[in-house]
Amino acid sequence: MRHAGCLKEFIRYAVLNMLGMTALSCYILADTFFVAGGLGADGLTALNLAIPIYSFIHGSGLMLGMGGATRYSILKSQGKTKEGDLVFTRTMLMGVILAVMFQGAGLFGAQEIAGLMGAEGVIHEMCGMYLKVLMLFTPAFLINEILICFVRNDGAPQLSMAAMVGGSFSNIIMDYILIFPLDMGMFGAVLATGTSPLISMLLLSRHFIRKKHGFHFRKGKMSVFESRFILAGGIPSLVAELSSGIVMIIFNMIILELQGNTGVAAYGVIANLALVVIALYTGIAQGIQPLLSRYYGTGKKEEVQVIFRYGVIMVAVLSVLIYGLVFVQADSIVAAFNGEGNEKLQEIAVRGMKYYFTGGLFAGINIVLSMYFTSRDCAGPAGMISLLRGFFVIIPLAFLLSALWQMTGLWLTFPITELLVAVLGTGWYLKERKKTAFREI
């Protein structure tokens, strides 16, 4: 087989990272399940209103991790060890600075942020407490994200996956213990989520103890030019996560007007399940990133295209399987998160799932396309894909379609947005391929 080596590496990186990202996404899904069972609809609504801030924190970590690790991988493939070390050092420093800013906001403004999210009454108190504790753990979230990305790009995808899975499983176990036997409620849920990245970093420490790491801290000046490269490469990841949070805020606002708190709780079920599905696609994209960057850095253009095609094929297969499961088992899936047996919540969420998840295939293609451009140091197209699907298309469509067709229109906003952006992204990809082919003639 001509590209057997590429296929073997693709499986090693993409599949392992997909599993790891799925486990990582279970941070919030586990909270959703246990909070729904222990605190009912009020707890589920408070959690749903807090998730956009988690998305912002997670996205900031991915921005630094993916941007820095992509740059490091390209430099490493070119034999520029010193420059790669400096990229790692600068990325970690930016992570620490950003973490301190998040902590300050959480310590002094958590209740105000909860109010801005739309929380009121008892839900405001629960949401504010969740946000305060969550944001105090920001250093753990950011440093963990950075280390996971660098370890993966340093030739250890198995360890990276193990750290993500270990952190997620510890969150699930602690969620159950703190919410039910210890009856710590919302505080128990956020405490479990906040301490999980500490477990992940403990597992990642194996990479450094055994001295297998290729990146090290190195003294050097904080270069604005190099920092720009790091941020530019990671901005699409930030935009993707930040936009998911902002879209949740917009959807929550619209649903509060249309269906009240029960509607928000129903959307919380769908949104959290969507986080897991998107994590599968993101796992594939992040898994192929080290391979795309390495082959691009060494000038192996054909291998770049082969890995990209594998990524798209895997997204397509997963999308068919996921939607088949959602279509057949929607009622049972929602019931697992509807501990109170709320009939209105059940009806809204089941119907919404069947509309919403028709956009899975297009979302997966967009995520892989964005990572393809990022890995080739083409931040422009990658950023535009993220901005279009995260802000410029989905938000106007949400208001327009919900005004026309109420909740049905809102559920259709996601698939229509992803379809339109996938068409544009594919056009940019074909244009870029044509330019590359022309330069080779």
C-alpha positions as CSV (number, residue, x, y, z in Angstrom):
1,M,0.0,0.0,0.0
2,R,1.5,3.3,-1.2
3,H,0.5,5.4,1.8
4,A,0.5,2.6,4.5
5,G,2.9,4.7,6.7
6,C,0.5,7.7,6.6
7,L,-2.5,5.5,7.5
8,K,-0.6,4.0,10.4
9,E,0.4,7.4,11.8
10,F,-3.1,8.7,11.2
11,I,-4.7,6.0,13.2
12,R,-2.1,6.4,16.0
13,Y,-2.6,10.1,16.3
14,A,-6.2,10.8,15.2
15,V,-8.0,7.9,16.9
16,L,-6.1,8.3,20.1
17,N,-6.7,12.0,20.3
18,M,-10.4,11.6,19.3
19,L,-10.8,9.3,22.3
20,G,-9.0,11.7,24.5
21,M,-11.0,14.7,23.4
22,T,-14.2,12.8,23.9
23,A,-13.2,12.0,27.4
24,L,-12.2,15.6,28.0
25,S,-15.6,16.8,26.8
26,C,-17.2,14.6,29.5
27,Y,-16.0,17.2,32.1
28,I,-19.2,19.2,31.5
29,L,-21.4,16.2,30.4
30,A,-20.8,14.4,33.7
31,D,-21.7,17.6,35.5
32,T,-24.9,17.8,33.4
33,F,-25.9,14.2,34.2
34,F,-25.2,14.4,38.0
35,V,-26.5,18.0,38.4
36,A,-29.7,17.0,36.7
37,G,-30.1,14.0,39.0
38,G,-29.1,15.8,42.2
39,L,-30.3,19.4,41.7
40,G,-33.1,19.1,39.1
41,A,-34.0,21.7,36.4
42,D,-32.8,24.7,38.4
43,G,-29.3,23.2,38.7
44,L,-29.3,22.2,35.0
45,T,-30.3,25.8,34.1
46,A,-27.6,27.3,36.3
47,L,-25.0,25.0,34.8
48,N,-26.1,25.7,31.2
49,L,-25.7,29.5,31.9
50,A,-22.2,29.0,33.3
51,I,-20.9,26.8,30.4
52,P,-20.0,29.7,28.1
53,I,-17.4,30.8,30.6
54,Y,-16.0,27.3,30.7
55,S,-15.9,27.4,26.9
56,F,-13.9,30.7,27.0
57,I,-11.4,29.2,29.5
58,H,-11.0,26.0,27.5
59,G,-10.7,28.0,24.3
60,S,-8.0,30.2,25.7
61,G,-6.0,27.1,26.7
62,L,-6.5,25.6,23.2
63,M,-5.5,28.9,21.6
64,L,-2.1,28.9,23.4
65,G,-1.6,25.2,23.2
66,M,-2.5,24.6,19.6
67,G,-0.8,27.8,18.4
68,G,2.4,27.2,20.3
69,A,2.5,23.4,19.6
70,T,1.9,23.9,15.9
71,R,4.7,26.4,15.7
72,Y,6.9,24.1,17.8
73,S,6.2,21.1,15.5
74,I,7.1,23.0,12.3
75,L,10.4,24.3,13.9
76,K,11.2,20.9,15.3
77,S,10.8,19.2,11.9
78,Q,13.2,21.8,10.5
79,G,15.8,21.0,13.2
80,K,15.4,24.4,14.9
81,T,15.6,23.1,18.5
82,K,16.4,26.4,20.3
83,E,13.6,28.3,18.5
84,G,11.2,25.5,19.5
85,D,12.2,25.7,23.2
86,L,11.6,29.5,23.1
87,V,8.1,28.9,21.7
88,F,7.3,26.6,24.5
89,T,8.7,29.0,27.1
90,R,6.7,32.0,25.7
91,T,3.5,29.9,25.5
92,M,3.7,28.9,29.1
93,L,4.4,32.5,30.2
94,M,1.4,33.7,28.3
95,G,-0.7,31.0,29.9
96,V,0.3,32.1,33.4
97,I,-0.5,35.8,32.7
98,L,-3.9,34.9,31.2
99,A,-4.7,32.6,34.1
100,V,-4.1,35.3,36.7
101,M,-6.5,37.6,34.7
102,F,-9.2,34.9,34.8
103,Q,-8.7,34.4,38.5
104,G,-9.1,38.1,39.3
105,A,-12.3,38.2,37.3
106,G,-13.7,35.2,39.0
107,L,-12.7,36.3,42.5
108,F,-14.2,39.8,42.2
109,G,-16.9,39.6,39.5
110,A,-18.4,36.1,39.5
111,Q,-21.9,37.2,40.6
112,E,-21.9,40.0,38.1
113,I,-20.9,37.6,35.3
114,A,-23.7,35.3,36.3
115,G,-26.2,38.2,36.0
116,L,-24.9,39.0,32.5
117,M,-25.5,35.3,31.6
118,G,-29.2,35.8,32.4
119,A,-29.3,34.1,35.8
120,E,-31.9,35.3,38.3
121,G,-33.0,34.3,41.9
122,V,-31.8,31.0,43.2
123,I,-30.3,30.2,39.8
124,H,-28.2,33.3,40.0
125,E,-26.7,32.2,43.3
126,M,-25.9,28.7,42.0
127,C,-24.4,30.0,38.8
128,G,-22.3,32.7,40.5
129,M,-20.8,30.2,42.9
130,Y,-20.0,27.7,40.1
131,L,-18.3,30.5,38.1
132,K,-16.2,31.7,41.0
133,V,-14.7,28.3,41.8
134,L,-14.3,27.4,38.2
135,M,-12.3,30.5,37.4
136,L,-10.1,30.1,40.4
137,F,-8.9,26.8,38.8
138,T,-8.1,28.5,35.5
139,P,-4.3,28.0,35.9
140,A,-4.8,24.3,36.0
141,F,-7.1,24.3,32.9
142,L,-4.7,26.5,30.9
143,I,-1.4,24.8,31.8
144,N,-3.0,21.4,31.2
145,E,-4.2,22.4,27.7
146,I,-0.8,23.7,26.8
147,L,1.0,20.6,28.0
148,I,-1.4,18.2,26.3
149,C,-0.8,19.9,22.9
150,F,3.0,20.0,23.3
151,V,3.3,16.4,24.5
152,R,1.2,15.3,21.5
153,N,3.4,17.2,19.1
154,D,6.5,15.8,20.9
155,G,5.7,12.3,19.6
156,A,3.6,11.0,22.6
157,P,-0.1,10.9,21.5
158,Q,-0.7,7.9,23.7
159,L,0.3,9.8,26.8
160,S,-1.7,12.8,25.7
161,M,-4.7,10.7,25.3
162,A,-4.2,8.9,28.7
163,A,-4.0,12.3,30.4
164,M,-7.3,13.5,28.9
165,V,-9.0,10.2,29.7
166,G,-7.6,10.1,33.2
167,G,-8.7,13.6,34.0
168,S,-12.2,13.0,32.7
169,F,-12.7,9.8,34.6
170,S,-11.5,11.4,37.8
171,N,-14.1,14.1,37.2
172,I,-16.9,11.6,36.7
173,I,-16.0,9.7,39.9
174,M,-15.6,12.9,42.0
175,D,-18.9,14.3,40.6
176,Y,-20.8,11.3,41.9
177,I,-19.0,11.3,45.3
178,L,-19.3,15.0,45.9
179,I,-22.9,15.5,44.7
180,F,-24.6,12.4,46.1
181,P,-22.8,10.7,49.1
182,L,-21.3,14.0,50.4
183,D,-24.3,16.1,49.3
184,M,-22.2,19.1,48.2
185,G,-24.5,20.1,45.4
186,M,-23.3,22.6,42.8
187,F,-20.1,23.3,44.7
188,G,-19.3,19.6,44.5
189,A,-19.9,19.6,40.7
190,V,-17.5,22.5,40.1
191,L,-14.9,21.2,42.6
192,A,-14.8,17.9,40.7
193,T,-14.4,19.7,37.4
194,G,-11.7,22.1,38.6
195,T,-9.5,19.4,40.1
196,S,-9.6,17.1,37.1
197,P,-6.9,18.9,35.1
198,L,-4.6,18.4,38.1
199,I,-4.9,14.7,37.7
200,S,-4.3,15.1,33.9
201,M,-1.1,17.0,34.6
202,L,0.1,14.4,37.1
203,L,-0.2,11.8,34.3
204,L,1.6,14.1,31.8
205,S,4.5,14.4,34.3
206,R,5.7,10.9,33.1
207,H,6.8,12.6,29.9
208,F,9.2,14.8,31.8
209,I,10.3,12.3,34.5
210,R,11.5,9.8,31.8
211,K,13.3,12.7,30.1
212,K,11.6,11.9,26.7
213,H,10.6,15.4,26.1
214,G,12.1,17.4,23.2
215,F,11.0,20.8,24.5
216,H,12.5,22.7,27.5
217,F,12.3,26.0,29.2
218,R,14.9,28.3,27.7
219,K,15.9,31.9,28.7
220,G,15.1,34.5,26.0
221,K,13.4,37.8,25.4
222,M,9.6,37.8,25.0
223,S,9.4,38.4,21.2
224,V,6.3,40.1,20.1
225,F,6.9,38.8,16.6
226,E,7.0,35.1,17.7
227,S,4.1,35.6,20.1
228,R,2.1,36.9,17.2
229,F,2.8,33.6,15.4
230,I,1.7,31.6,18.4
231,L,-1.6,33.5,18.9
232,A,-2.3,33.6,15.1
233,G,-2.0,29.8,14.9
234,G,-4.3,29.3,18.0
235,I,-6.9,32.0,17.4
236,P,-9.1,29.6,15.3
237,S,-9.3,27.3,18.3
238,L,-10.2,30.1,20.6
239,V,-12.8,31.5,18.2
240,A,-14.4,28.0,17.9
241,E,-14.6,27.6,21.7
242,L,-15.5,31.2,22.4
243,S,-18.2,31.3,19.7
244,S,-19.8,28.1,21.1
245,G,-20.1,30.0,24.5
246,I,-21.5,33.1,22.9
247,V,-23.9,31.1,20.7
248,M,-25.2,29.4,23.9
249,I,-25.8,32.8,25.4
250,I,-27.8,33.9,22.4
251,F,-29.7,30.6,22.2
252,N,-30.5,30.8,25.9
253,M,-31.8,34.4,25.5
254,I,-34.1,33.4,22.6
255,I,-35.3,30.2,24.3
256,L,-36.0,32.1,27.6
257,E,-38.4,34.2,25.6
258,L,-40.0,31.2,23.7
259,Q,-40.1,28.4,26.3
260,G,-38.8,29.8,29.6
261,N,-36.4,28.0,32.0
262,T,-37.7,24.5,30.9
263,G,-36.6,25.3,27.3
264,V,-33.2,26.4,28.5
265,A,-32.8,23.2,30.5
266,A,-33.8,21.2,27.3
267,Y,-31.3,23.1,25.3
268,G,-28.7,22.4,28.0
269,V,-29.1,18.7,27.3
270,I,-28.7,19.2,23.5
271,A,-25.8,21.6,23.9
272,N,-23.9,19.4,26.2
273,L,-24.3,16.3,24.0
274,A,-23.2,18.5,21.0
275,L,-20.0,19.3,23.0
276,V,-19.2,15.6,23.0
277,V,-19.9,15.3,19.3
278,I,-17.9,18.4,18.4
279,A,-15.1,17.0,20.6
280,L,-15.0,13.9,18.4
281,Y,-14.4,16.1,15.3
282,T,-12.0,18.3,17.2
283,G,-10.1,15.2,18.3
284,I,-9.7,14.1,14.7
285,A,-8.5,17.6,13.7
286,Q,-6.1,18.0,16.6
287,G,-4.8,14.5,16.1
288,I,-3.8,15.1,12.5
289,Q,-2.3,18.5,13.3
290,P,1.1,17.2,14.3
291,L,1.3,15.1,11.1
292,L,0.1,18.0,8.9
293,S,2.6,20.4,10.5
294,R,5.5,17.9,10.3
295,Y,4.9,17.0,6.6
296,Y,4.4,20.7,5.7
297,G,7.6,21.7,7.5
298,T,9.6,19.0,5.6
299,G,7.9,19.8,2.2
300,K,6.0,16.5,1.9
301,K,3.0,18.0,0.1
302,E,1.4,14.7,-1.0
303,E,1.4,13.3,2.5
304,V,-0.3,16.4,3.7
305,Q,-3.2,15.8,1.3
306,V,-3.4,12.1,2.2
307,I,-3.7,12.8,5.9
308,F,-6.3,15.5,5.2
309,R,-8.4,13.1,3.2
310,Y,-8.2,10.5,5.9
311,G,-9.5,13.1,8.3
312,V,-12.5,14.0,6.1
313,I,-13.4,10.3,5.6
314,M,-13.3,9.6,9.3
315,V,-15.6,12.6,10.0
316,A,-18.1,11.4,7.4
317,V,-18.3,7.9,8.8
318,L,-18.7,9.2,12.4
319,S,-21.4,11.6,11.4
320,V,-23.5,8.9,9.8
321,L,-23.2,6.7,12.9
322,I,-23.9,9.6,15.3
323,Y,-27.0,10.8,13.6
324,G,-28.3,7.2,13.3
325,L,-28.0,6.9,17.0
326,V,-29.6,10.2,17.7
327,F,-32.5,9.6,15.4
328,V,-33.3,6.1,16.9
329,Q,-32.5,6.7,20.5
330,A,-33.3,10.4,21.1
331,D,-36.0,9.7,23.6
332,S,-33.8,7.4,25.7
333,I,-30.9,9.8,25.6
334,V,-32.9,12.8,26.8
335,A,-34.6,10.7,29.5
336,A,-31.2,9.9,31.0
337,F,-30.7,13.7,31.7
338,N,-34.4,14.3,32.7
339,G,-34.3,12.9,36.2
340,E,-37.5,14.7,37.2
341,G,-39.4,13.2,34.3
342,N,-40.4,16.7,33.0
343,E,-42.7,16.0,30.0
344,K,-42.3,19.4,28.5
345,L,-38.5,19.3,28.7
346,Q,-38.5,15.8,27.2
347,E,-40.6,16.9,24.2
348,I,-38.6,20.0,23.5
349,A,-35.2,18.2,23.7
350,V,-36.2,15.1,21.7
351,R,-37.5,17.2,18.8
352,G,-34.6,19.6,19.0
353,M,-32.0,16.9,18.8
354,K,-33.3,15.4,15.6
355,Y,-33.1,18.8,13.9
356,Y,-29.9,20.1,15.5
357,F,-27.7,17.1,14.8
358,T,-28.3,17.1,11.0
359,G,-25.5,19.6,11.0
360,G,-22.9,17.2,12.4
361,L,-21.2,16.2,9.1
362,F,-20.8,19.8,7.9
363,A,-19.5,20.9,11.4
364,G,-16.9,18.1,11.2
365,I,-15.7,19.1,7.7
366,N,-15.4,22.7,8.9
367,I,-13.3,21.8,11.9
368,V,-10.9,19.6,9.9
369,L,-10.6,22.3,7.2
370,S,-9.8,24.9,9.8
371,M,-7.1,22.7,11.2
372,Y,-5.7,22.0,7.8
373,F,-5.1,25.7,7.1
374,T,-3.8,26.2,10.7
375,S,-1.2,23.4,10.3
376,R,0.1,25.0,7.1
377,D,0.6,28.5,8.7
378,C,-2.5,29.8,6.8
379,A,-4.2,31.5,9.7
380,G,-6.4,33.7,7.4
381,P,-8.7,31.0,6.0
382,A,-8.7,29.0,9.3
383,G,-9.8,32.2,11.2
384,M,-12.5,33.0,8.7
385,I,-14.0,29.5,8.9
386,S,-14.2,29.8,12.7
387,L,-15.5,33.4,12.6
388,L,-18.2,32.6,10.0
389,R,-19.5,29.5,11.7
390,G,-19.2,31.0,15.2
391,F,-20.4,34.6,14.8
392,F,-21.1,36.1,11.4
393,V,-23.5,33.5,10.1
394,I,-25.0,31.6,13.1
395,I,-26.0,34.6,15.2
396,P,-28.0,36.5,12.6
397,L,-29.6,33.3,11.4
398,A,-30.6,32.4,15.0
399,F,-32.6,35.6,15.3
400,L,-34.0,35.4,11.8
401,L,-35.1,31.7,11.8
402,S,-36.5,31.8,15.4
403,A,-38.6,34.8,14.4
404,L,-39.9,32.9,11.4
405,W,-40.4,29.4,12.8
406,Q,-40.0,29.7,16.6
407,M,-38.1,26.7,18.2
408,T,-37.9,24.8,14.9
409,G,-36.1,27.7,13.3
410,L,-33.7,27.9,16.1
411,W,-32.8,24.2,16.0
412,L,-32.2,24.5,12.2
413,T,-29.8,27.4,12.7
414,F,-26.9,25.1,13.5
415,P,-27.1,22.8,10.4
416,I,-27.8,25.6,7.9
417,T,-24.9,27.6,9.3
418,E,-22.5,24.7,9.1
419,L,-23.6,23.8,5.5
420,L,-23.1,27.3,4.2
421,V,-19.6,27.6,5.8
422,A,-18.6,24.1,4.6
423,V,-19.4,25.2,1.0
424,L,-17.2,28.3,1.4
425,G,-14.4,26.4,3.2
426,T,-14.3,23.8,0.5
427,G,-14.0,26.5,-2.1
428,W,-11.0,28.0,-0.3
429,Y,-9.4,24.6,0.0
430,L,-9.8,23.9,-3.8
431,K,-8.5,27.4,-4.6
432,E,-5.4,26.8,-2.4
433,R,-4.8,23.4,-4.0
434,K,-5.0,24.9,-7.4
435,K,-2.4,27.6,-6.5
436,T,-0.1,24.9,-5.1
437,A,-0.4,22.8,-8.2
438,F,0.2,25.8,-10.4
439,R,3.4,26.7,-8.5
440,E,4.7,23.1,-9.0
441,I,4.3,23.2,-12.7
